[in-house]
Amino acid sequence: MTNIMMRLLERFYSPGVGYSAMFLGLDSSGKTTLLYRMKLGEVVRTIPSIGFNVETVRLKARGRSDRVLNLTCWDVGGCGRGFMTSILAIHASNCDAIIWLIDSTDRDRLKESIEEFTSILGRVAADKTIPPKERPVLILATKQDAPNAMTLDEIRITVAPAIRGRNAFSAGMSLTQSFTEGPIPDAFGWLLMALENASKMTPTALAVPKSAIARNPSNLEERLPEWLARAENDSPATDFLQQFEAITLPAWDHYTHIRIAYLLLTQFGRQKGKDKIFRGIEKYIASSAQTRGRTFHVTMTYFWIQIVHFGIRSTPPLIHSDADSDLGARISEPEESIEHDDFPRFLLLNPFVAEGNLWADYYSKGVMMSVEAKGGMVLPDIKPLPNLVVRDAIYAS
């Protein structure tokens, strides 16, 4: 079932010119801040990522002579959540390098970070569906400018067992320091050299202890590939929405709800799309034999609208190779016309939408299943919903 994921990755994100890398690490390690500092040249206020941010950047790489590294970067939210581990491994298997970020101020979770790092490396090495290859590993210890930061030597000693036998390099950094002087261009200079050397080598499998391979995959590991296969063979967007309007959809399930929200928000934008989703789902539940015994749930519907809209705004413009630019040209924008429906790519970058119980991260069961929540909008009692204001500010920069 992972074959379709690999095919979609190759279709949407073959770098063309340059290399690709996964940005991994626990939450708050600085992945998204680093990505947009590299992309925009400034520190952008971010919020915790729950999906993927993908950007192509140009970096100064210092070695024997200064050069430029073209790097397509996958910034991944969700590290430390068990259901994401194998999905991250699938994406990492398709990239040329792995960049692991460690928060130098988070001494309490350093062990957790190393365990998650080891687990993902084990999954990548154990994946027999793709040709094995040498993937350089760059470890960045962030927030080194903080007064309570662990030293780089301390972090190197702790991470050493996880990278034994691998082509790896560790560097300390601050997310506010210069990207043209100091340790950052040195680190990316090493990465460029390692990538060039790896491309010349005959691929060999990397040995990883069996104990490093994560076990007990969650339902999402099976559901996401199934959704991707279904999306690839689903009705065209216009036909799907006509079936929704005519109360003749072939199924009424979580996948159907997410595709409805994606298509209407993409075509009509937030406000008009939200109204169409509410009216359409309420009408469908009241009229279809598929929904007998079900009732319309206002808060649950609003929750998934917010999550899908956040995913749409988090999905970057698609980039393809262009003869006039070594970084390619943008050929799509978030919230584009329905003729450019790209639901499989949306799922690939936002796998969390397939997790039907995602609402439980934000609402307690008592609140979500209350009479008040079913009949009207109720705010979450565990943590706020993802903030679209910050996401829009990144795209406006």
N, C-alpha and C positions, 0 to 999 in steps of 0.2 A: 504493500500500500504506500510505501514511501516513494516509489518510482514517480508518481504523479507530482509529488512535491519537488523532487529533483528536476523534473522536466519544466515545471513552472519557474523554478529558480533560474534555470538556464535561459528560459525565454525572456524573463523580465529583467534579470540582473547579471547578464554576462558583461563584465566590465568593459570589454572591447579594448580600450587603451588603459594600461595600468594594472593594478592588483585590487583584490578585495580582502576585507578583514572584518572579523566579528569583534565588537566591543562588548565584553562581558564583565560581570562583577556583581556583587550584592547591591541592593538598592542604596542610594546615597553615596556611592563610591565616586561619582562624578562623570559617569559615562556620557550623559546627554549634554552636560555643561561643556565637557571637552570637545564633543562633536561639533557643537555650534560655535565654540571658540575657534576651532579649526576652520569651520565653514564661513563664519561671518567676521572673524577677527576681533570679537568682543565677547565678554561674559554676558550670557542671556539668562535671565531668571527662568528656571525650569520647574516642572512638577514631576513626581515619580512617573516613569513610563510604564505602561501596561501592555505595550505591543512593540513594534519595531519602528525606529527612525532610520532612514537610509539616505545618505548624502555622499556625493563625490567631492573630494577635497584635493587641493594641491599643497604639499608640505615641503619645507626646506629640509633636505636630508644631507647631513654633514658627514663626510668621510675624508678620503684623500683629497677630494675636491667637492665643492658644494654642488648638489644636484637637486632635482625636484622629484618627489614621489607622488604619483597620481594614485589615489586610494579611494575605492568605493567602500564606505564604512557602514556596517549594520550595527546600530546601537540597540541593544536588546533589554527590554524591561522584563521582570519576572524571575531573574536569577534568585535562587533561594526558595522558589515555589516548586514543589515536586512535580506538578503536572507539566511544567515547562521544560524539564531537563532533557527529555529525548527530542523534543521539537527544536531546542537550541542545538543539540548535537547534529540534527539533520542539516540545519542551516550552516553550522560550523564546518561540516563535511564538505560543503560546496564552496568554502572560502579558502583563500590562499594563506591566510595568517589568522592567529588568534591573539587579541590584545585583552589582557585581564587587568582590571583596575582594582586596587585595594585601597580602602580609606585608611590612611596612616593614623587617624585619630580614633579608629574604632577597634581598640584592643580587645574588647569583649567578643567581637564577632570574627576575629582573624582566623580562628580555627574553622569556623563555619565557612568562611570564604575559601579556604584551602580545600576543604572537603567537597564543596560544590565544584570548584575548579577541577579537582581530580576526577570527579564523577563525569563531568562533561568531556574531558580529555579521554577518559576510558570509553565513553560511548562513541566518540569519533573514531578511535582506533579499532573498535569492535565492529564498525559498520562495514559489512562485506559487500554491500550493494554498489559501492563505488571503488575505483582503483585507489589503493593506498598511496599517500604521498607525504613528503616531509612538509610540515606546516610550522614555520617559525612561530615562536611564542614570545610575545613582548609583555612583560609585567610592569605596570606603571603604579608606583606607590604615590597616590595623590595626597594633597593637603599637607605637604612637607613643611609648609610655612607656618603651620599651626603650632602654638607653644607646647601642646601636649602630644605632638606627633611621635610615633615610633620611628626609630632611625631606619634608614634603608638597609643597613647591615642586619638589624633585627628581623626585618621582613624577609630578607634574602635567606637567612638561616631557616626560618619557618617554612618557606615555600620550596626549599631545595629538594625535599623528597618527591614532591609532585612533578618536578621538571627533570628529574634525573634521567639521563640518556636522551634528552631532547635538545633541539637547537633553540636555546632560550636566552633572554637578556632581561635584566631588571634595571629600572631607573626610577629615581625619585623626582617628583615635580610638584609645582604649584599650578593651579588652573589659571592663575592671574599673571604668571611670569611670561617672559618673551618667548615667542615661537621661532625666533631667528637666532638667538644666542642662548647659551646655557645647555642644560641636559636634554631638552626636548628635540632639537635638531640632531643631536648625537644619537638619541634613541631611534629616531626614524631613519637616520643614516645607517645604523646597524640593521634595521628592518629591511630597508631597500637592498642592502648587500646580501642579506640572508634569503630574501625572495628571489633575487637573481641567481644565487647559487643553487637554490632548491629547484628552480626551473631547468637547470642543466643536469640535475642528478637523476639516476634511474630510481623510480619510486620503490620504496621499501616499506614494509609494514612496521609500525612502531609497537614494541612490546609494552603492554600495560598489565599490571597484576589483575587477575580476575576480580579481586576484591574491590577494584576501583570502578567496576561497571555497575551502574545504578540498576536497581531491581524494581519490581512491582509497578509497571507503567500504568498510568491512570487511564480513564475512559477517553480523555481528550486525545491521547496519542492515537487511538483508533478512530475517533470521531472526525478529527481534522482531515486526514487523508480521504475519508469517505465523503466529507463535504466537498473537498476539492474535486473529486471525481464527479460528484453530482453536479457541481457548478459548471464543469467543463461540458457536460452533456445536457444541461437544463435548457428550457425554452428560452428563446431570445427575450431580451428585456421587455420589448413592446408587447409580445404575446403573453408574457408572464403577468404583466400589469393588467392586460385585458381579461385574463383568467381571474385575477383578483377582483376586478370590478364586476365580472359576471358570476361570481361565486362558483367557479368551476376549477379551482386549483386541484392538482392531483393529490396533494397532501396538505395537512394543516399541522405543522410541527415547528420546532424551534428554528430549523433551517429556513423554513418558509417565512417566518416572522422576520428573521434577520435580513433576508433578501428583499422583502417588501420595504423595510425601513431603509436599506441601502439605496434601492432604486428611487424611492420617492424623495429622500433627502438629497440624493445626487442630482435629480432632475429639477426639483423645485426649491431647494435651499431649506434652511432650518424652519422658518416660521410656516410657510405654506406647506412644506412637506410634512411637518408635525401634524398640522390640522388634517391633512389627507390621510395620514396613518391612523389617527384616532378615529375619524369618521369611518374609514374603510374597514378597520378591524372590528369595530363595534357592529357595523352592518353585517359583516361576514359571520360573526358569532351568532347574531340573531337570526340569520337566514339559512345557514348551511347545515345539512345533516351531519357533516363531519364534526361539528362543534357541539352536538347535542349534549346537554348537561353542563356546559361551560358557561362562565359569566365573564364579562369584560372587566379587566383589572386596570384601573387608571394608573396607579403608582408603578406597577410592573411595566406597563407600556411606556410610560415616561422614562423609566430607568433605561430600557433598551434603546429608546430613541437617543438618549444622551450618550450611551456607550457607543452606538453605531456612528453617531455624528462625530464623536471624539476620534474614532478610528478613521473616518473619512478625512478629517482635518490633519490627522497624523500621517496619512499616506502621502509620501512626497510625489512630486511630478515625475513621470516616467522619463528616463534618459536613454537616448540611443546614440550610436556612433554618428558623427557628423564630420564631413571632410574639412570643414572650416574651423573646427574646434576640437582640440584633443580631449576635451572634457565632455563633448557631446552636446546635444540640444534637447531642451525640455519639450516634450510633445504632448503632455497632458497636465492638467491642473486639478486640484481637489475641487469637487462639486462641478463636474463638467456635464455636458449634455448626455442624454440617455443613449445616444448613438455610440458613445464611447464606453459603454458599460464594461467594467473590468472587475466583476465580482470575484473571480478566482484570485486575482492579485490582492484585492482587499482582504480576503481571508488569509492569504499567505502572510501578510504583514500584520494582521490583527487576529491571531489565532484565539485570543481570549473570548471572542464573540461566540465561539462554539461551546463554551463552558456554560451550560444552562443554569447552573447554580451560582454564577458570578455575583448575583445580587446579594448573596449571603456575606460577601466581603464588606458590604456597605449597610445592610439592614439586618437586624435580628429577625428571626422567624415570627416572633410575636407581633412586631411592627408591620412587616410586609404582609402578613396574612390577616391583619385586622380588618374590620368592617370599614374603618376610616380610609385605609390604604386602597381598598378595592373600589370605593366610591369616589375618592378624590385624591389629589396629590399630597403625599406625606413625605417629609424630608428624612433622609437616612439618619439612623441613630448610632452607627458605628464609626463611619468616617465620611467626609464629603465626597460627592461625585466628582469625577475628573473634570478639571477646570479648562474650558475652551478658550478663555480669555488669554491665558499664557500661550496656548498652542497657536492662536491667531496672531499673537505678537511676534512669534518666531517667523511665521510666513510673511509677515509684513516687513520684516527687517531687510 
